Amino acid sequence: MKKKILSLMLVATMALSMVACGSSASTSADGSSTSKDSATTDATASGEKILSVQIGPDPETIDPALNSAVDGGNMLLYTHECLLVVGEDGSLQPGQAESYEVSEDGLTWTFHLRDGLKWSDGSDLTANDFVYSWKRVCDPMVAAPYADTVLSMVAGYNDAIEGNLDALQVVAADDNTFVVTLANNCPFFGSLAAFATLSPVQQATVEANGDAWAVNAETYIGNGSFYIAEWVPGSYILMKKNPNYWNADAIKLDGIKFNLIEDSNAAYTAYQSGEIMMIKDVPTEEIPSLTGQSEFHVEPIIGTYYINLNCEKDVFKDANVRKALSLSIDRDYVANTLMQGTYSPAYNFMGPGWVDTDGSEFIKNANGGKTYISEDYAANLEEAKKLLADAGYPDGAGFPTITYTTNDAGYHKVLAEYLQQAWASELGINLEVNIVEWSSFTPMRRNGEYEVARNGWVGDYSDPSNMIELLYSQNGNNDGKYNNPEFDKAIDLARTTLDSAERSKALHEAEDILMADTGCVPVAYYNDFYLQSEKITGSWHSAYGYWMFMYADIVE
């Protein structure tokens, strides 16, 4: 079965190689034919310095309150700026706020905004805009998926999320002073103040246009280093330098063109032609030939590729079934063969990079220093078969056909085909694969309109609560609909305790419960692999899966 999957990958590689070697001309993303030797970047073609990149297809949304995807987050970095920002070294740095202070008890955070802040349309931006925007995240009519994650520690949140928005304790002391009162100490609140969900949005624009404000260039007003000048769904989003940005003099690019390409082969062709100077989605078939080249990068990020088993479906309400499906996956084979070593096998939910309360790596303190899932696949598989039999499905007898939903990018389809064969041959379970477009996939998953689905999470900040809380019953990003009162109890304690050791213990207990219960199925730890022209200078890639081109330049 493993050989069959690998053979399919090799055939695909050979087929793509024959196409690539057939002609010196290539086809660009819009279908036009270009020669690599004569190709020009958008920078020279337009007379402006426009950086052309590909970080994904059409985002589901770029409303700061609603976005929960990395591709949308990448775009929000340019159109909006929070009170604080994260620097290249991972430290918090001034953003819209030039300074802030925290009260001795840690409950009052006072942010001092820069003088003369403007929206991209030139109108004034004040502390009241942050008051409106943060309350909007709590609005049950908005249904922001991150509301619980970013604001549950703020005093008045419980009433605000029920509709009394004015209960949220965020106030504008004056135009330049924004004050937040917390209900309980939150040592990483500074990181939340730098997170895109809490970006300011312009009240007049949102109220005049409703949800439509965030779907076209004419009404998309931001406060970041760039603004949206053109937006052609399915083709590109063109951002231009925002002359009203407080640090506009430091911006060297005239614009950034985000090519909305879902097909990695089309992205790769455009990169080869010189039409695009950076692509996130590299065809997996090309990785063996690209490895070792200076323009090909593999960089670690904090996050886990995992599978959701919809816990609201009857067949997945039994933890034995969930655990059997998890243990029957050969993670080493998946990460190092199917994913060609670009990812790492995941035997815990929380992987490398997450920081414990004492500053050490969270994973090293988990489960007494042992992995939750054994690296002995043969033993795992034996246990999986026993668990499935205990659940009433010996050798899969009587188990219903289930459907795995995923989008077709990166290794998603390859993994789906592996699961289809592995669960059939090893457990006797019939799995059908449903491939859907990215724009449809995320809302389907969030709404629970699936049985099994691929999922993944890349950290927004390094505190482990950012990912472990995904499985909290009321979390808007709990796509698997997992619900365990004991897990919620541990999370509640981690949120409220002032004792760092007790908080660490509670977070580890939450992962203990999650993994014993198989609330989700971790598969691999993420790395980002991408192609970037060496003509791009002054950019950097963050551990949170973002490409930072704000202060980049293009050199010939």
Secondary structure, DSSP 8 states (H G I E B T S, - for coil): -HHHHHHHHHHHHHHHHHHHTT-SEEE-TTS-EEETTT---HHHHHSS-EEEEEEESS-S---TTT--SHHHHHHHHHH---SEEE-TTS-EEESSEEEEEE-TTS-EEEEEE-TT-B-TTS-B--HHHHHHHHHHHH-TTT--TTHHHHHTTBTTHHHHTTT-GGGS-EEEEETTEEEEEBSS--TTHHHHTTSGGG----HHHHHHHGGGGGSSTTT----SSEEEEEEETTTEEEEEE-TTSTTGGG---SEEEEEE---HHHHHHHHHHTS-SEES---GGGHHHHTT-TTEEEEEEEEEEEEEE-TTSGGGSSHHHHHHHHHT--HHHIIIIITTTSSEE-SSSS-TT-B-TTSSBGGGGGGGGS-SS-S-HHHHHHHHHHHHHHTT-GGGTT---EEEEE-SSTTHHHHHHHHHHHIIIII---EEEEE--HHHHHHHHHTT--SEEEEEEE-SSSSTHHHHGGGSTT-TT-TT----HHHHHHHHHHHH-S-HHHHHHHHHHHHHHHHHHTSSEEEEEEEEEEEE-TTEES-EE-TTS-EE-TT-EE--
